[in-house]
């Protein structure tokens, strides 16, 4: 769940999230004022899928970004619940 912690930290330090699917997973870059604050790859498919649903065309910004930041606890709970469900399957 280190990826969730890193997402939470990135949300606090930035105002835009850029993401792109690559061969390793979902490459994420948190941007603040035009500068990349943090960049990493999310390898977990459940987290990557949930995060891509928050944005459009590889960008989470404006109202969507603020909603993700302000409701991050619900996002995290949703992801953890999906992971538990997959484990129990």
C-alpha positions as CSV (number, residue, x, y, z in Angstrom):
1,X,0.0,0.0,0.0
2,X,3.0,2.3,-0.3
3,X,1.6,3.5,-3.7
4,X,-1.5,4.8,-1.9
5,X,0.7,6.7,0.6
6,X,2.7,8.2,-2.2
7,X,-0.5,9.3,-4.0
8,X,-1.7,10.9,-0.9
9,X,1.6,12.8,-0.5
10,X,1.5,13.9,-4.1
11,X,-2.0,15.2,-3.8
12,X,-1.0,17.4,-0.9
13,X,2.0,18.9,-2.7
14,X,0.5,19.5,-6.2
15,X,-2.5,20.7,-8.1
16,X,-2.4,18.5,-11.2
17,X,-1.9,14.8,-11.8
18,X,-0.7,13.5,-15.2
19,X,-0.8,9.8,-15.9
20,X,0.1,7.5,-18.8
21,X,-0.1,3.7,-19.2
22,X,3.3,2.1,-20.0
23,X,4.7,-1.5,-20.0
24,X,5.3,-1.4,-16.2
25,X,2.0,0.1,-15.1
26,X,0.6,3.5,-14.7
27,X,3.3,6.3,-14.8
28,X,2.1,9.2,-12.6
29,X,3.5,12.7,-12.3
30,X,2.2,15.2,-9.8
31,X,2.7,18.8,-11.0
32,X,2.6,22.1,-9.1
33,X,3.1,25.4,-10.9
34,X,4.4,23.7,-14.0
35,X,7.1,21.7,-12.1
36,X,7.0,18.0,-11.5
37,X,6.8,17.5,-7.7
38,X,6.8,13.7,-7.7
39,X,6.9,11.0,-10.4
40,X,6.5,7.2,-10.0
41,X,4.9,4.1,-11.6
42,X,1.9,2.4,-10.0
43,X,2.2,-1.3,-10.7
44,X,-1.0,-2.4,-8.9
45,X,-3.8,-2.8,-11.4
46,X,-6.6,-2.0,-8.9
47,X,-5.0,1.3,-7.9
48,X,-4.2,2.2,-11.5
49,X,-7.7,1.4,-12.7
50,X,-9.3,3.5,-9.9
51,X,-7.0,6.5,-10.6
52,X,-7.6,6.5,-14.3
53,X,-11.3,6.7,-13.7
54,X,-10.8,10.0,-11.9
55,X,-9.3,11.8,-14.8
56,X,-9.8,12.4,-18.5
57,X,-7.2,11.9,-21.3
58,X,-4.4,11.3,-18.7
59,X,-5.0,14.4,-16.7
60,X,-6.7,15.0,-13.3
61,X,-7.0,18.7,-12.6
62,X,-9.3,21.4,-11.4
63,X,-12.5,20.3,-9.8
64,X,-11.7,16.6,-10.3
65,X,-8.3,17.0,-8.6
66,X,-9.8,18.9,-5.7
67,X,-12.5,16.2,-5.3
68,X,-9.8,13.5,-5.3
69,X,-7.7,15.4,-2.8
70,X,-10.6,16.2,-0.4
71,X,-12.2,12.7,-0.7
72,X,-8.9,10.8,-0.6
73,X,-10.0,8.7,2.4
74,X,-13.0,7.4,0.4
75,X,-10.8,6.7,-2.6
76,X,-8.3,4.8,-0.5
77,X,-11.1,2.8,1.2
78,X,-12.6,1.9,-2.2
79,X,-9.2,0.7,-3.5
80,X,-8.5,-1.4,-0.3
81,X,-12.0,-2.9,-0.5
82,X,-11.5,-3.9,-4.1
83,X,-8.1,-5.5,-3.3
84,X,-9.6,-7.4,-0.4
85,X,-12.4,-8.6,-2.6
86,X,-10.0,-9.9,-5.2
87,X,-7.9,-11.6,-2.5
88,X,-11.0,-13.4,-1.2
89,X,-12.1,-14.5,-4.7
